[in-house]
Each structure stands twice: as C-alpha cells, then as structure tokens.
Amino acid sequence: MEATLYMPYYDYNDGAFDVSNDYYNSDEYVKAMSNEYNSNKDVVFNSVLDAQNGSGSLFQGFDGQTYKFNANTAQKEDKIAFSSCNGVLYDGNGNDETVDGIVTHFARQESFVEMIEFDMDTSEEEFETEIALWKREHNKINEYKVYKGDEWTWVNEPKRNIKMHFKNNANEDLYSMLENCKIMDILEDGTLILFIEKIRLIDNI
C-alpha cells in the first residue's frame, strides 16, 4: 500500500530573527542597549536585595509581577511541524499492506507490526534529519542490550508518533496517526520494521 508518512520536528522559525547588517547604526545600538538596561535593571536590583534580606528568591519585575527563581513559569511551547516522505507499507509477514488491513487494526485498537519502505528521493530535508536521528537513537539503545537485556532495551526504545495519509478503497483521502512507534529492525535498504502501539484516524495532517 502506498502512503505518505510525516515525521514531527521542531519548527524554530529562525527566519523571524533575520536582520540586515545595518539593522542598527552606532547611535541606535547604544540607545537600544540603554533601553534594555533600563527596562530590566529593577529585576536585578530587587533579586539582589531580596537575597541580602534573606527573603528568599522572590523578586518584583519591572512589569509589576512577582517572580521566584527556579519557579515553574508558563513557557510558549515549541511549534511542532511535520515533514513528509512517500513510502510503501507491508504487513508483518512482508506482504503488501491493504486498506482493509489498516482499518482492521484501527477497529480492534490493537498493536501491530508494519514494514515501511521509504522513498527517500521524495523526502523533505527535515524528514531525512529526523529519520536519521531516530535510527541513531535506536542503535545507541541497542548497544546496551548485551548488558541490560532485551526487556530493558525494549522499554527504553525511542518512540515516534508518525502521521500517515493514504487512499481508501473508494479513493478518498484518509489521515491517521501511528502512535508510539518503535523500531524493531533496520533493513539494508533502509526499510524500517516498526512496532506500532495503536493507530487512530485524524482529520488532516
């Protein structure tokens, strides 16, 4: 069965920080540094004062809020994006996977084994990077098998959630999430034999 697979990766959007070489002239640079100092000096002052008074790690920022060093603060989550690659799926016996087979796994909510032959000529750059990283993590964990045993190795096997797009028997688009995938083996041609904990249908990629 042909499908398009999507690997997750962190999208840092570094382009938002791109500036020209003359972004600041000398006067503007000094002014920017001065403004940055003035806007943050109260944080430093109050934190030092609190430490001297033995009042702990509480301090009041220039925005009027009270903060605490080492406290848990809300942080913006990294944006997760997905990068694609075409592939061919085979079942655990090495036969061509079918739509009916995939639907059966979904209906039973069962774990299953799948072989995925990736067509790396169609892969995006981020996909290649993530799949290579996953393989390295798998190989690194398996170096400890002789010392830790099969059970420890399997428990610590790195997992990935992979999105998949395929056509059903009516030629309609279907989207799914292959959850908690673990690499069981890597064949010479780069085909991965995966243990998939569960598959669920999703609205889109």
N, C-alpha and C positions, 0 to 999 in steps of 0.2 A: 504494500500500500504506500502510495506517495503522500508525503505530508511536508509542511513547512514547520520547522522547530524554532523556538525562540528562547534564547538564554538571557537571564537577567544580568544586568550590570549597573554600576553606579554612574549616573549622569551628573557630573560635577558642573557642566556648563561653564567651562573656563573662559569661553568667549565673552562672558559678561564683564570680564576684568581687562580685556584688551584695550590698551590706550596707545596713542601715538607717542613718539619720542619727545615731542614738545608739549606734552599734556600740561606740565607746569613750567612757567618761566621762573627765574630765580626769585622774584618778589612774591609770586603766587605760592611757591613752595614754602617760603618762610611763613607766610600768612596761614597756610594750611596746617603747618606744624604747630604754630601758635594756637590756632583754634582747637586742634586736637588736644593739646596740653590743657587748655582752659576748660574744656568740656569734661576732662577725666581726672583733673587734679584732686577734686573732692573725694573721689573714690579712694585714692591712695592715702590722702590725709586722714580720712575717717578710719580706714582699716588700721593704720599705724597707731592712731590714738586709742582705738579700742584694745589693741594688743597691749599697749602700755598701761591701760587702766584695768587690765585683767578681765575685761568684759567678754572675752571670747572672740569669735571670728565674725561677729556681726558688724556690718557697716552700712552706711546710707549712701547711695549713689547720687549723682547729680540729677537723676530723674525723680528723686524723692522716694524711691523704693528702698526697702531694707533688704540687704543680701547677706549671705553667710558663706564663707569659704567652705569648699567641699560639700556644699548642699546640692541636692539634686534640683536642677533647673530645667525648665522646658527648653528643648532644642528642636530646631527645624530638622525634620527627617530628610535624609539624603533621598533624592529623587531616583526611583528605580525605573530604568528603561529596559527595553528588550531588543535584542539583536537577532537576526534571522539567518537560517540556512535551510536549504531543501534537503530532504532525505527520503530513504525508503525504509519501511518498517517490516520486520519479520517477527513471527511469534517465537515462543520459547523453544520450539522444535526446529527452527530455521526455515519454516515455510512462510510464503508471503502472507503478511497480516491482512485481514479483511475488515471492512467496516463493521460487519456483524460481530467479529471477534472483539473489537474495541467496545462496541455497545454492550456486549455481554459482560465485559469487565466492569463497565460503569454500572450496569443494572445490579450486579452482585456486590458491588463495592468491595472488590477483592484485590489482593496483591497479585502481581503477575510479572513475568519476565518478558522483556522485549529486546530485540536486536535492532539497532538503528545504524544504517549506513549513511553517513553524511556525505553530501556532495559539496566538498569544500570549495569548489570553483564558484559556487553560488553564495558562499558565506560572506557576511559583513565582517569588518575588521574586529569589532568588539566581540562577535561570536567566536572568532578564532582565538582571541585572547582568553576568553572565559573558558572555552572547552580545553585549552592547553593548561590553564591553571587548575581546572578540575582534575585532569589526568595526573598532574604533578602531585596534587594533594592525595589522590588515590594511591599512587606509587609510594609516596612517603609513608603513609599509614601502614601499607603492607610490608614495609621494611621491618616493622616491629612484630610481624606475625610469628616469627620463629621464637621470639622472647615472650610475647604476650598471649599468643594463642589465637585461634580462629574467632572465638566469641568476642574477645576484646577488640580485635581488628574490625569485626563487622559492626559492633556497636559504635565505634568511632569513625566508621567510613563516612567521608564527606557527602552531604546530600545537596541536591538541587531541585528546585521546582521549575519545570520546563513547560512552556505553553506550546500548544500544537494547533495548527489549522489543517483541516482535511475536508474532503468532499464526501457526503454520504451517498447512498445508493441512488438517491434522486438528484444527484449532482448539486446539492445545496451545501453552502458553507457551514461547517461546524467548527467550534473552537473548544478546546479542552485544556485542563491543567493536569500535568503529570506530577503528582505530589511526592516529595521525599524520595527522589530517585537516587539510587546508589549504583556505582559502577561495580559490576561483578567481574568483568574481564574486558581487556582491550585487545582486539584482533590486529593482525599485522597491517591490514588495510585501513586501520583507524576506526573500524566499526566498533561500537560500544554495545556490550551486553549489559542491560540495565535491569535492576530490580526496582519496580515501581510500586510504591505502597498503596496508592489509590489514584484513580482518575475521576475528575469531575468536569462537567460541562460548564463553560463560561460564556458570557455574552459576546465578547470580542477580545482581541489582543490589546 
